[in-house]
Amino acid sequence: MDELIRKMQQDMEIQNYSPRTVEAYLFHVRRFQSYLHKPLDQVTLDDIRFYLHHVKTDKHYSRSSLHQAFSAIKYLYRHTLKMPIELRELKGPKRDQKLPLVLSANEIHAILNRTGNNKHRLVLMTLYSGGLRLNEGIHLRITDIDSQRMTIRVRQGKGNRDRYTLLSTVLLKELRLYWLRERPDPWLFPGQKETKPLSETTIQKAFQRARQDAGIRKEASVHTLRHSFATHLLEQGVNLFTIKELLGHKSIRSTLIYLHLQKAGTAQIVNPLDQLLPGLK
């Protein structure tokens, strides 16, 4: 088993999977192996089906965890073991059709004003300015800020893709003042140890404190800033394909969800109940 895990890890690293994905896939394969009572090369489609049902019903896996477990097992058999199990007959979990939460511009302004630590506030401003994922934001380097082109370079984002996104004029001014005071290097937002960036947990806690202090009851998270960035751009008239590139989406289908969130198209609609009972408005 250890040899198989090592081989799978090597395969994934050769294919340039992110360290997080490698770690997650190996975790799921180890769990799958411990559940089985037979060698991996004797596994059938029913064994995989029974295991996925087990982690869903007995282990109460979320949809995303179940999908990841299924993907890890598929990788094991298709790429590492190269076994002819017809996995197309077994479909992964159906995706939830949930719309992401969006904050208004005023709500984001209130959160930023309530973020007491200046470095933490700058991280949140950067995430919103460029529609960045948290992991992308904390791993920015000084050289990723291009003041000439007014862009932020995102290195090896999700799917190991580089991209450029927007740099706000207001943010650039704040970052220059911050750099003059702190002289960070090489990370734009170093943690307690300057050789490492800020932790995700630190920023998540700072965001939640500021949200609560601002009196915002929406169950927003740091990632909500990314959804808000995309939605606000769409409401300004920016086309979907531009937003797709700024967010680093592989497929335009991932960006289409923001069509359901914009309010520009519905702002002029008169509610039929208001027309029916105008005196109660």
Stockholm file with secondary structure:
# STOCKHOLM 1.0

chainA/1-281         MDELIRKMQQDMEIQNYSPRTVEAYLFHVRRFQSYLHKPLDQVTLDDIRFYLHHVKTDKHYSRSSLHQAFSAIKYLYRHTLKMPIELRELKGPKRDQKLPLVLSANEIHAILNRTGNNKHRLVLMTLYSGGLRLNEGIHLRITDIDSQRMTIRVRQGKGNRDRYTLLSTVLLKELRLYWLRERPDPWLFPGQKETKPLSETTIQKAFQRARQDAGIRKEASVHTLRHSFATHLLEQGVNLFTIKELLGHKSIRSTLIYLHLQKAGTAQIVNPLDQLLPGLK
#=GR chainA/1-281 SS CHHHHHHHHHHHHHTTCCHHHHHHHHHHHHHHHHHCSSCGGGCCHHHHHHHHHHHHHTSCCCHHHHHHHHHHHHHIIIIISCCCCCGGGSCCCCCCCCCCCCCCHHHHHHHHHTCCSHHHHHHHHHHHHHTCCHHHHHTCBGGGEETTTTEEEECSCTTSCCEEEECCHHHHHHHHHHHHHHCCCSBSSBCSSTTSBCCHHHHHHHHHHHHHHTTCCSCCCTTHHHHHHHHHHHHTTCCHHHHHHHHTCSSHHHHGGGGGTCCTTTTTCCCHHHHHCGGGC
#=GC SS_cons         CHHHHHHHHHHHHHTTCCHHHHHHHHHHHHHHHHHCSSCGGGCCHHHHHHHHHHHHHTSCCCHHHHHHHHHHHHHIIIIISCCCCCGGGSCCCCCCCCCCCCCCHHHHHHHHHTCCSHHHHHHHHHHHHHTCCHHHHHTCBGGGEETTTTEEEECSCTTSCCEEEECCHHHHHHHHHHHHHHCCCSBSSBCSSTTSBCCHHHHHHHHHHHHHHTTCCSCCCTTHHHHHHHHHHHHTTCCHHHHHHHHTCSSHHHHGGGGGTCCTTTTTCCCHHHHHCGGGC
//
